[in-house]
C-alpha cells in the first residue's frame, strides 16, 4: 500500500501543492465529523442529566452552524481539488508521454503493439485520472478519521477501545489481502484492455476493406476482444468478492462484540447512558471511516498495474543526444560503413556513400532492398548498428535534435493529414505561419486553386487522414507543408509511385518547386521522377551495388541500366547501345 501511494505521489509531481491543500481540506472535513458528534453528546447530556438547557442550545447551535459551514467549504474544496489533481496530473503525463514517444526510435513502435500504446495514453491513464487522487486523499482522511474515533473511544472507555483497535487491525489485514488479490489479477485486465484497443484500431483501419468485400464476419477479432475484456472484469470482480465479504464479516463481528460488551458494562453500572451511546457511536464511526478507506485501498492493485504499464512505456530506451551538440556546417551527407538490422534480420550492410550539398540523389533498387530504411537513418528515425552518418561534417548522434529536425523535410508516399483545417495541415511545417505564407506554399505545390474552390477554402476541415481527398491532392498538400518548412535537405520516399500520369505531372512540378537549391534524396520508382538526378545510388539486398552519375551508370550493365530498360516502354525513353 505505502509503496503504491508513494508511486502515485511521484506520479502527481506537478500537482503536489494542490494535492496537499486538498488533503488538508479532507482532514479538516474528517475532524468536523468528530466535532459534530460533540454536539450530539451535549444534547444527550441535556436530555439525560437534565443539564441547563439554554447554554446547551446556544452551544449546539453555534457548533452546528460552524461545523456546517466548515463541512460545506472543506467538502467543496476536497471534491474540486481531487478532480483537478486527477485531470491535471494525467494531462501532464499525456503531454509528457507524447513528447517522450517522439524521442523514441521507430523500432519501438514496430516492436510494441499500437493497442498497448493507445491503451496507456487512454484507458490506463483514465483509470488513474479518476482513482489516483481519490485513493490518496480518501485513504489518508479515512484512516485519520478512524484513528480519531478510536482515540475518542479509548478516552471514554479503554476496554472498548482495545476491542475496537483489535477489530481495526484485523480489518487492515483483510484489506491487505484484498490489495494482493487485486494486484495479482489487475495485469490480466490490463492485457485485455490492450487487446481491445488493438482490435478496435484494426477494425477501424480495415473498415473500408470490410465494407468493400461485404464481409459480415469482419469484426470477429473485435468481438473476441470485447468478450475478453468482459470476462477479465468479471473474473477480477468475482475473485475480489470473497475478501470483500470477509472484510464486512470482520466489521460485523466486532460491532456485535462492541455492542455486547458496552451494554453489559452499562447493565453492570460501570458506565453512564451518555457514555454508552457515545462509545457505540464513536466505535461504529471508526469502522465506517476505516471501511471507506479500505474500499478505496482495494482499488490500489488496479492503479498499481496501470502505473506499471506507464512505467514500461517510459522505460523504453530513448535515443541519446549529445549534451554539447556540434553545429553542422553545410548539408553534405556522408554514410561510412553503415550497418543496420531489425533484430537478427540484416537490412543494410557496409553502406558507404556521399551525397553532395544542393544535389539530387536518386536511390533505386528492388522492393525490400533497404531504400526506405536508408532514408529513415539519415534523420535518425532509427539508430545504426555500426558505422557513422554525418551531415555538414557532424555525426548526427552529436548534433542537436531540434537543429537536425529543422534541417530535414520528409515527403512520404503515404501521406498523413490531421483531422484539422487545410491551413493547419500545411502550417504544421512552420508553426505560426501566416495565411499568405501558407498560400504561397500551396501555389508552389500546385494545390492553391483546388483549396480556394472549396466552400471554406483554407478553413476546410479534413476528416481523419484526409480520406475525402485524392492521392494527388493529399500529396500536394504534404509537399506544400514541406515547401513552407523550407528545410535545406529533402527526403522523398517514392512520392509519385501510386499516382496516375496526370497527377504525376502536377506532383513533379510541385516537387521541382520544393527541391530547388536543396539537397535532395529521392527513392525512385518512375523514370520521370529521376530524369534530372545528379547522382544515382543502386541498392540490392542491403548493399550498394552501383554509385555514380546517371550518364556513367547508364553505360554500364547493372541495376540502373536494368531499371531504365524495364521502364523504357512506359516512359518512351531508349537506351543507346
C-alpha positions in Angstrom: 0.0 0.0 0.0 2.6 2.5 1.1 4.7 1.7 -2.0 1.8 2.3 -4.4 0.9 5.5 -2.6 4.5 6.6 -3.0 4.3 5.9 -6.7 1.1 7.9 -7.0 2.7 10.8 -5.2 5.6 10.7 -7.6 3.2 10.4 -10.5 1.5 13.6 -9.4 4.8 15.5 -9.2 3.4 18.7 -10.7 0.3 18.8 -8.6 1.8 18.3 -5.1 0.7 21.8 -3.9 -2.9 21.2 -4.9 -2.8 17.7 -3.5 -1.5 18.8 -0.1 -4.2 21.6 0.1 -6.9 19.1 -0.9 -5.6 16.6 1.7 -5.7 19.3 4.4 -9.3 20.1 3.5 -10.1 16.4 3.7 -8.6 16.1 7.1 -10.4 19.2 8.3 -13.6 17.7 6.9 -12.9 14.5 8.8 -12.3 16.4 12.0 -15.5 18.3 11.6 -17.3 14.9 11.6 -15.8 14.2 15.1 -16.8 17.7 16.2 -20.4 17.2 15.2 -20.6 14.2 17.5 -19.7 16.5 20.4 -23.0 18.4 19.6 -24.8 15.1 19.9 -23.1 14.5 23.3 -24.1 17.9 24.6 -27.7 17.2 23.6 -27.6 13.8 25.2 -26.3 15.3 28.4 -29.2 17.8 28.5 -31.8 15.1 28.0 -30.4 12.5 30.4 -28.7 14.5 33.1 -31.0 17.5 32.9 -28.2 20.0 32.3 -29.1 23.7 31.8 -31.0 24.0 28.5 -30.2 27.5 27.3 -26.4 27.3 27.3 -26.6 23.9 25.8 -28.9 25.0 23.0 -26.6 28.0 22.4 -23.5 25.8 22.2 -25.2 23.3 20.0 -26.4 26.0 17.5 -23.0 27.6 17.4 -21.2 24.3 17.0 -23.7 23.1 14.4 -23.5 26.2 12.3 -19.7 26.3 12.4 -19.5 22.6 11.5 -22.0 23.0 8.7 -20.1 25.9 7.1 -16.7 24.3 7.5 -18.0 21.0 6.3 -19.5 22.6 3.2 -16.3 24.6 2.4 -13.9 21.7 3.0 -16.0 19.1 1.1 -16.3 21.5 -1.8 -12.5 22.1 -2.0 -11.9 18.4 -1.3 -14.0 17.3 -4.2 -12.9 20.0 -6.7 -9.3 19.6 -5.6 -9.3 15.8 -6.1 -10.9 16.2 -9.5 -8.4 18.9 -10.5 -5.5 16.9 -9.4 -6.7 13.9 -11.3 -7.3 15.8 -14.6 -4.1 17.9 -14.4 -1.7 15.2 -13.4 -2.9 12.8 -16.2 -2.9 15.7 -18.7 0.7 16.4 -17.7 1.5 12.8 -18.1 -0.2 12.5 -21.5 1.8 15.5 -22.7 5.0 14.1 -21.2 4.4 10.7 -22.8 3.7 12.3 -26.1 7.0 14.2 -26.0 8.7 11.0 -24.8 7.3 8.9 -27.6 8.5 11.4 -30.2 12.1 10.8 -29.0 11.9 7.0 -29.4 13.2 5.2 -32.4 10.7 3.9 -34.9 11.7 0.4 -33.8 9.9 0.8 -30.6 6.6 1.2 -32.4 7.4 -1.8 -34.6 8.1 -4.0 -31.5 5.2 -2.9 -29.4 1.5 -3.3 -30.3 -0.2 0.0 -31.0 -3.1 -1.1 -28.8 -0.7 -1.2 -25.8 0.5 2.4 -26.5 -3.0 3.7 -27.2 -4.4 2.0 -24.0 -1.5 3.5 -22.0 -2.5 7.0 -23.2 -6.3 6.5 -22.8 -7.9 3.8 -20.7 -4.9 3.3 -18.4 -4.4 7.0 -17.7 -8.2 7.5 -17.4 -8.3 4.9 -14.5 -5.5 6.8 -12.8 -7.2 10.1 -13.5 -10.4 9.1 -11.7 -8.8 6.9 -9.0 -5.3 8.2 -8.0 -6.2 11.4 -6.2 -9.3 9.7 -4.6 -7.1 6.8 -3.4 -4.5 9.1 -1.8 -7.0 11.5 -0.2 -9.7 9.1 0.9 -7.2 6.7 2.3 -5.4 9.3 4.4 -8.6 11.1 5.5 -10.4 7.8 6.2 -7.5 6.4 8.4 -7.2 9.8 10.2 -10.9 9.8 10.9 -10.9 6.2 12.1 -7.9 6.9 14.4 -9.6 10.0 15.8 -12.7 8.0 16.6 -10.6 5.2 18.1 -8.8 7.8 20.3 -12.3 9.1 21.4 -13.4 5.5 22.3 -10.2 5.0 24.3 -10.8 8.3 26.1 -14.2 7.2 27.2 -13.5 3.5 27.9 -10.2 1.9 27.3 -11.6 -1.6 27.4 -14.0 -0.9 24.4 -11.0 0.9 22.8 -9.0 -2.3 22.9 -11.8 -4.3 21.3 -12.2 -1.6 18.6 -8.5 -1.5 18.0 -8.2 -5.2 17.5 -11.0 -5.2 15.0 -9.4 -2.3 13.1 -6.0 -4.2 12.9 -7.7 -7.4 11.7 -9.7 -5.5 9.1 -6.5 -3.9 7.8 -5.0 -7.3 7.3 -8.1 -8.3 5.3 -7.7 -5.1 3.2 -4.0 -6.0 2.6 -5.3 -9.4 1.3 -7.7 -7.6 -1.0 -4.9 -5.5 -2.4 -2.8 -8.6 -3.1 -5.7 -10.2 -4.9 -6.2 -7.0 -6.9 -2.5 -6.7 -7.7 -2.4 -10.3 -8.9 -5.4 -10.1 -11.2 -5.1 -6.5 -12.4 -2.5 -7.3 -15.1 -5.0 -9.7 -16.7 -7.5 -6.9 -17.0 -4.8 -4.6 -18.3 -3.8 -7.0 -21.0 -7.4 -7.5 -22.0 -7.8 -3.7 -22.4 -4.7 -3.6 -24.5 -6.0 -6.3 -26.8 -9.4 -4.5 -27.0 -7.7 -1.2 -28.0 -5.6 -3.0 -30.6 -8.7 -4.8 -32.0 -10.6 -1.6 -32.2 -7.8 0.2 -34.1 -7.5 -2.8 -36.5 -11.3 -2.9 -37.1 -11.5 0.9 -37.8 -8.4 0.9 -40.1 -9.8 -2.0 -42.1 -13.5 -0.9 -42.2 -13.2 0.1 -45.9 -11.9 -3.3 -46.9 -14.6 -5.0 -44.8 -17.4 -3.0 -46.4 -15.9 -3.3 -49.9 -16.0 -7.1 -49.7 -19.2 -7.3 -47.7 -17.6 -9.4 -45.0 -20.2 -9.8 -42.3 -17.7 -11.5 -40.0 -15.0 -8.9 -40.3 -15.3 -7.9 -36.7 -14.6 -11.3 -35.1 -11.3 -10.1 -33.6 -13.1 -7.1 -32.1 -15.9 -9.3 -30.7 -13.4 -11.6 -29.1 -11.5 -8.7 -27.6 -14.8 -7.3 -26.2 -15.6 -10.7 -24.7 -12.1 -11.0 -23.3 -12.4 -7.6 -21.6 -15.8 -8.5 -20.2 -14.5 -11.8 -18.8 -11.4 -10.2 -17.3 -13.7 -7.7 -15.5 -16.0 -10.4 -14.3 -13.0 -12.5 -13.2 -11.5 -9.7 -11.2 -14.8 -8.9 -9.5 -15.5 -12.5 -8.6 -12.0 -13.1 -7.2 -12.3 -9.9 -5.1 -15.7 -10.8 -3.6 -14.5 -13.3 -1.0 -12.1 -10.9 0.6 -14.7 -8.1 0.4 -17.2 -10.4 2.2 -14.5 -11.3 4.8 -13.9 -7.6 5.5 -17.6 -6.9 6.1 -17.8 -10.0 8.2 -14.9 -8.9 10.4 -16.6 -5.5 10.9 -19.9 -7.1 11.7 -18.4 -9.5 14.3 -16.6 -6.7 16.1 -19.6 -4.4 16.0 -21.7 -7.1 17.7 -18.9 -7.7 20.2 -18.7 -3.9 21.0 -22.5 -3.7 21.4 -22.5 -6.7 23.7 -19.6 -5.5 25.9 -20.9 -1.9 26.1 -24.4 -3.0 27.0 -23.0 -5.4 29.6 -20.9 -2.7 31.1 -24.0 -0.4 31.2 -26.0 -3.1 32.9 -23.3 -3.5 35.5 -23.4 0.2 36.1 -19.8 0.9 35.3 -20.6 3.4 32.5 -23.4 6.0 32.1 -26.1 6.0 29.5 -24.4 9.0 27.7 -21.1 7.2 27.7 -22.8 4.1 26.4 -24.3 5.9 23.5 -21.1 7.8 22.7 -19.0 4.6 22.8 -21.3 2.9 20.4 -21.4 6.0 18.0 -17.6 6.6 18.1 -16.7 2.9 17.6 -19.1 2.4 14.8 -17.9 5.6 13.1 -14.4 4.3 13.4 -15.3 1.2 11.4 -17.3 3.3 8.9 -14.3 5.5 8.2 -11.9 2.6 8.1 -14.3 0.7 5.7 -14.3 3.8 3.5 -10.5 3.9 3.3 -10.5 0.1 2.8 -12.8 0.1 -0.2 -10.5 2.6 -1.9 -7.4 0.7 -0.9 -8.8 -2.4 -2.6 -8.5 -0.5 -5.9 -4.8 0.1 -5.3 -3.9 -3.0 -7.3 -5.6 -1.7 -10.4 -3.8 1.7 -10.0 -0.5 -0.1 -9.4 -1.0 -2.2 -12.6 -1.7 1.0 -14.5 1.4 2.7 -13.2 3.5 -0.4 -14.2 2.1 -0.1 -17.8 3.0 3.6 -17.9 6.4 2.7 -16.5 7.0 0.1 -19.1 6.4 2.7 -21.8 8.7 5.2 -20.1 11.4 2.6 -19.7 11.8 2.4 -23.4 15.3 3.4 -24.4 15.4 6.8 -25.9 17.9 7.9 -28.4 20.8 9.6 -26.7 21.8 13.1 -27.8 25.0 14.9 -27.0 25.0 17.3 -24.0 27.2 19.6 -26.1 25.9 19.3 -29.6 28.1 20.3 -32.5 27.0 22.8 -35.2 26.6 21.4 -38.7 28.4 23.4 -41.4 26.7 22.7 -44.7 24.4 19.9 -45.9 26.8 17.3 -47.3 25.6 13.9 -46.2 28.1 11.0 -45.8 27.5 7.4 -44.8 30.5 5.4 -43.8 30.4 1.6 -43.3 26.8 1.8 -42.1 25.2 -1.5 -40.9 21.6 -1.8 -39.7 19.4 -4.7 -38.8 15.9 -5.4 -37.5 16.7 -7.9 -34.7 18.6 -10.7 -36.5 17.5 -9.6 -40.0 20.3 -7.6 -41.6 18.9 -4.8 -43.8 21.9 -2.7 -44.7 25.5 -4.0 -44.9 28.6 -1.8 -45.0 26.9 1.1 -46.9 29.3 3.9 -47.7 28.0 6.8 -49.9 28.5 10.6 -50.2 25.6 12.9 -51.1 26.7 16.4 -52.1 25.0 19.6 -51.0 22.5 21.0 -53.4 22.3 17.9 -55.5 19.5 15.5 -56.4 20.4 11.9 -55.5 18.1 9.1 -56.6 18.0 5.8 -54.8 16.8 2.8 -56.8 16.5 -0.9 -56.0 14.1 -3.8 -55.7 11.4 -3.9 -53.1 12.8 -4.8 -49.7 16.4 -3.8 -50.7 16.7 -1.3 -47.8 15.9 2.0 -49.6 13.3 3.3 -47.1 15.4 2.1 -44.2 18.4 4.1 -45.5 16.2 7.2 -45.7 15.0 6.7 -42.2 18.5 6.5 -40.8 19.5 10.0 -42.1 17.0 11.9 -40.0 17.8 9.4 -37.2 14.4 7.9 -37.1 16.4 4.7 -36.3 19.9 4.3 -35.0 22.5 2.4 -37.0 24.2 -0.7 -35.5 27.7 0.5 -36.6 29.4 3.0 -38.8 28.6 6.7 -39.0 26.3 9.2 -40.7 27.4 12.8 -40.9 25.7 16.0 -42.1 27.8 19.0 -42.6 30.8 17.1 -41.1 29.0 16.3 -37.8 27.9 12.8 -36.8 24.1 13.0 -36.4 24.4 11.5 -32.9 26.5 14.5 -31.9 24.0 17.0 -33.4 21.2 19.0 -31.7 17.9 17.2 -32.1 16.0 20.4 -33.0 18.6 21.5 -35.5 18.6 18.1 -37.2 14.8 18.1 -37.5 14.8 21.7 -38.8 17.4 20.8 -41.4 15.4 17.9 -42.9 11.9 17.7 -44.6 10.3 14.4 -45.4 7.7 13.7 -48.1 6.2 10.2 -47.8 4.4 8.1 -50.3 1.7 7.5 -47.8 0.6 11.0 -46.7 -0.9 11.5 -43.3 -3.2 14.5 -42.9 -4.6 15.6 -39.5 -8.2 15.9 -38.7 -7.9 19.7 -38.9 -8.2 22.6 -41.3 -6.2 22.5 -44.5 -4.5 25.7 -43.3 -3.3 24.0 -40.1 -2.2 20.9 -42.0 0.1 23.0 -44.2 1.2 25.3 -41.4 2.3 22.2 -39.5 5.5 22.6 -41.4 6.0 26.0 -39.9 4.0 26.7 -36.7 2.7 30.2 -36.5 2.9 30.8 -40.3 0.5 33.4 -41.6 -2.1 32.7 -44.2 -0.1 34.4 -47.0 2.9 32.2 -46.3 0.6 29.2 -46.4 -0.9 30.3 -49.7 2.5 30.9 -51.3 3.5 27.3 -50.3 0.2 26.0 -51.7 0.6 27.8 -55.0 4.1 26.4 -55.4 2.7 22.9 -54.7 0.0 23.4 -57.4 -2.8 23.0 -54.9 -3.9 26.6 -54.2 -6.7 26.6 -56.9 -8.2 23.4 -55.6 -8.2 24.7 -52.0 -9.7 28.1 -52.9 -12.5 26.3 -54.8 -13.6 24.5 -51.6 -16.6 26.1 -49.8 -14.5 27.0 -46.8 -11.2 27.4 -48.6 -8.2 27.0 -46.3 -10.5 26.7 -43.3 -12.0 23.4 -44.7 -11.7 20.8 -42.1 -10.4 17.4 -43.3 -11.6 14.2 -42.0 -9.2 11.7 -40.4 -6.3 11.0 -42.7 -7.8 13.3 -45.4 -9.8 10.4 -46.8 -12.1 12.8 -48.8 -9.1 13.9 -50.9 -7.5 12.1 -53.8 -4.0 10.7 -53.6 -2.6 13.6 -55.7 -4.4 16.2 -53.6 -3.1 14.8 -50.4 0.4 14.5 -51.8 0.4 18.2 -52.9 -0.7 19.3 -49.5 2.2 17.4 -48.0 4.6 19.0 -50.5 3.1 22.4 -49.6 3.8 21.6 -45.9 7.5 20.7 -46.8 7.8 23.9 -49.0 6.6 26.0 -46.1 9.2 24.4 -43.8 11.9 25.3 -46.3 14.5 22.8 -44.9 17.8 22.6 -46.8 17.6 18.7 -47.0 14.6 17.0 -48.6 14.0 13.2 -48.4 11.3 11.8 -50.6 10.1 8.2 -50.3 8.5 7.3 -53.7 6.3 10.3 -53.6 4.8 9.6 -57.1 4.7 5.8 -57.0 0.9 5.5 -56.6 -0.2 8.4 -58.9 -1.6 8.4 -62.4 0.2 10.2 -65.2 -1.9 13.4 -64.9 -1.3 13.7 -61.2 2.3 12.7 -61.6 2.9 15.7 -63.9 1.4 18.1 -61.3 3.3 16.5 -58.4 6.6 16.7 -60.4 6.0 20.4 -60.9 5.4 20.8 -57.2 8.5 18.7 -56.4 10.6 20.9 -58.7 9.5 24.0 -56.6 10.2 22.1 -53.4 13.7 20.9 -54.3 15.1 23.9 -56.0 18.6 24.7 -54.5 18.1 21.9 -51.9 20.0 18.7 -51.1 17.5 16.1 -52.3 17.4 12.3 -51.7 14.6 10.6 -53.6 13.6 7.0 -53.6 12.8 6.4 -57.3 10.0 4.3 -58.7 9.5 6.0 -62.0 11.8 7.4 -64.7 10.3 10.8 -64.7 11.0 11.4 -61.1 14.8 11.0 -61.5 15.4 12.3 -65.0 17.2 15.3 -63.5 19.1 13.4 -60.9 22.8 14.3 -60.4 23.6 11.1 -58.5 22.3 7.5 -58.5 22.7 5.0 -55.7 21.6 1.5 -56.6 20.9 -0.9 -53.7 20.3 -4.6 -53.7 20.0 -6.9 -50.7 21.1 -4.1 -48.4 24.3 -3.4 -50.3 25.3 -0.5 -52.6 25.9 -2.2 -55.9 26.2 1.0 -58.0 27.1 4.6 -57.1 27.7 7.3 -59.7 26.2 9.8 -62.2 23.2 8.7 -64.4 25.3 9.0 -67.5 28.1 6.8 -66.4 25.8 4.2 -64.9 23.6 4.1 -68.0 26.6 3.0 -70.0 27.3 0.0 -67.7 25.4 -3.2 -67.3 23.9 -3.3 -63.8 20.9 -2.4 -61.7 20.5 1.1 -63.0 20.6 0.0 -66.6 18.1 -2.7 -65.8 15.9 -0.1 -64.2 15.9 2.1 -67.3 15.3 -0.9 -69.6 12.3 -2.2 -67.6 10.6 1.2 -67.9 11.6 2.5 -71.4 8.3 1.4 -72.9 6.3 3.4 -70.4 8.5 6.5 -70.4 9.3 6.5 -74.1 13.0 6.5 -73.3 15.5 4.5 -75.3 18.9 3.3 -74.3 21.6 3.9 -76.8 23.7 0.8 -77.3 
